[in-house]
Amino acid sequence: MNIRLPILLVTGLTALSAAVAAAPGGIPADARHCALQAPPPEAGAYVTPGGFLLAFPRNSGVGRDYTGCRTLWVVQGPDDTPLLMRLYFRGGRLAVAEAQDGRGGREVRRCVLPSTDRACAGLQDNPLVALDLPTWPRVCTEQPDLPACAQDPE
């Protein structure tokens, strides 16, 4: 299944990418789940107006004091999932957000929090960067009629 992202989603992701501006610091390379380049089978599906994102780890894999990364990918097809963003949480709080354009670009924009950089303002209000990010099972991206996909996201 090839999902094309409509202008609404691309505009929103571009705005988020712009908000995650270059800043000193970054995500520790050896932190939990921070080295993932491709979504694992356990990644959850997050629904947007233009299609699906995959997120890992899902809520069941993080506690309120989680330290490590959550990574999000854009679902463009079953084997086409470019990296969108990597979020680093320290003690349950967002500490660093790194975003790509979600179309396979390699340029990374970064916000290290707390930040006084205007480009990072409002970042923490975006639902995609919340520690609690409800997702459905990944299979729902291709088989939305399954009973698990009719349930509330976890």
C-alpha positions in Angstrom: 0.0 0.0 0.0 1.5 3.4 -1.0 0.2 6.2 1.1 0.8 9.7 -0.3 1.1 12.4 2.3 -1.3 15.2 1.5 -0.3 18.8 1.7 -1.8 19.1 5.2 0.5 16.5 6.7 3.5 17.7 4.8 2.9 21.2 5.9 2.5 20.1 9.5 5.7 18.0 9.4 7.6 20.8 7.7 6.5 23.2 10.5 7.6 20.7 13.1 10.9 20.1 11.3 11.4 23.9 11.3 10.7 24.1 15.0 13.3 21.5 15.7 16.1 23.9 14.8 19.9 23.3 15.1 21.2 23.6 18.6 24.3 22.4 20.4 24.2 19.0 22.1 22.3 16.0 20.9 21.1 12.6 21.6 23.5 10.2 23.4 24.4 7.5 20.8 24.3 4.7 23.4 21.0 5.6 25.0 18.2 3.1 25.0 16.5 2.7 21.5 18.5 5.6 20.1 20.3 3.8 17.4 17.3 2.5 15.5 17.3 3.3 11.8 14.3 1.2 10.7 11.1 0.6 12.6 11.0 -2.8 14.4 8.0 -5.1 14.0 6.7 -3.9 17.5 6.4 -0.3 16.4 3.0 1.2 16.8 0.9 3.0 14.2 -0.1 6.7 14.8 -2.8 8.0 12.6 -2.5 11.5 11.0 -4.8 13.2 8.6 -2.5 12.2 5.7 -1.6 8.6 6.7 0.4 6.7 9.3 3.5 7.2 11.3 5.2 4.4 13.1 6.5 5.0 16.6 8.8 2.9 18.8 8.8 2.2 21.6 5.0 2.2 22.2 3.6 3.4 25.5 3.8 -0.1 27.0 7.6 0.2 26.6 8.0 3.4 28.5 7.3 4.4 32.1 6.7 7.8 33.5 10.4 8.1 34.3 11.6 6.8 30.9 15.1 7.6 29.7 15.8 6.8 26.1 14.5 7.5 22.6 11.3 7.3 20.8 11.6 7.3 17.0 9.0 8.1 14.5 8.9 7.1 10.8 6.6 8.1 8.0 4.8 5.1 6.4 4.9 5.6 2.6 4.7 1.9 1.9 5.3 -1.5 3.6 9.1 -1.2 3.1 9.3 2.6 2.7 9.5 4.3 6.1 11.8 7.3 6.1 12.9 8.6 9.5 10.9 11.6 10.7 12.1 12.3 14.2 14.0 11.0 17.1 13.0 12.2 20.6 15.3 11.7 23.6 13.5 11.6 27.0 15.4 12.0 30.3 13.5 11.0 33.4 10.2 11.1 31.5 10.8 14.6 30.1 11.6 15.6 26.5 15.3 16.6 26.5 16.2 16.6 22.8 14.2 16.5 19.6 15.8 15.8 16.2 13.7 16.0 13.1 14.3 15.1 9.4 11.9 16.1 6.6 10.2 12.7 6.6 11.0 12.1 3.0 14.4 10.5 3.4 16.4 13.7 3.7 19.5 13.6 5.9 19.5 17.1 7.2 18.8 17.0 10.9 17.2 19.9 12.9 17.7 19.8 16.6 16.2 21.4 19.8 17.9 20.8 23.1 15.4 21.6 25.9 14.9 23.8 27.8 15.6 26.3 25.0 15.2 30.0 24.5 15.6 29.6 20.8 12.5 31.0 19.1 12.6 28.1 16.6 12.0 25.7 19.5 9.1 27.6 21.0 5.9 25.5 21.2 7.6 22.3 20.4 6.5 20.6 23.7 2.9 21.4 22.8 3.0 19.2 19.7 1.3 15.8 20.5 4.0 13.9 18.6 6.6 14.8 21.1 4.6 13.7 24.2 5.8 10.8 26.3 2.3 9.4 26.1 1.7 8.8 22.4 -1.2 6.4 21.9 -0.7 4.0 18.9 -2.4 1.0 17.4 -0.6 -2.2 16.4 1.5 -1.8 13.3 -0.6 -4.3 11.4 -3.4 -1.7 11.4 -1.5 0.3 8.7 -2.3 -2.5 6.2 -5.3 -4.3 7.8 -7.4 -1.7 9.4 -10.5 -4.0 9.7 -8.9 -6.2 12.3 -10.6 -6.2 15.7 -7.4 -4.8 17.4 -7.7 -1.8 15.1 -11.2 -1.0 16.2 -10.1 -0.6 19.8 -8.7 2.6 21.4 -5.0 3.2 20.7 -2.6 2.2 23.5 
